[in-house]
Amino acid sequence: MTEERTNELIRYETVTSPGLRTYWEVYFAPGSEAGQTEVREVMKAPQGRLGQAALALIGKFPAEEVSSNLHRLQQLLETGRITDKSYSVPGKFH
C-alpha cells in the first residue's frame, strides 16, 4: 500500500520488478442511498496500452482483473478474509 485516505482512497502496487509493477487506485464515495458506498478501481498497467495488450495476450484481461480485485476487497472488508482466489496468481492469497 502506498497511500491511504480514510473513506476516500487506497493506492497500492504489485510486488514485482520495478518495470513490471501494476499500480492500483481504489476510490470511495457516498452512494445514492444511506449506508451505500460507491467504489471505483483504476488499474495502471506497466507500459500503458502496450502492457494492457500484453496482459490480455496471457489471459489477464484488465477489466476482469479490476472486477476480481473489487470482489476480493469486498470479501476482505465484509468477512476479514479472501475466499475467492479465482483470477489471481497461484499462491498469492493463503
Protein Blocks (a to p, Z undefined) as FASTA:
>chain_A
ZZdcehkbccddddddfklcccddddddddfbehiacdddddddehijmlmmmmmmnopa
fklmmmmmmmmmmmmmmnopafblghiaehkaZZ
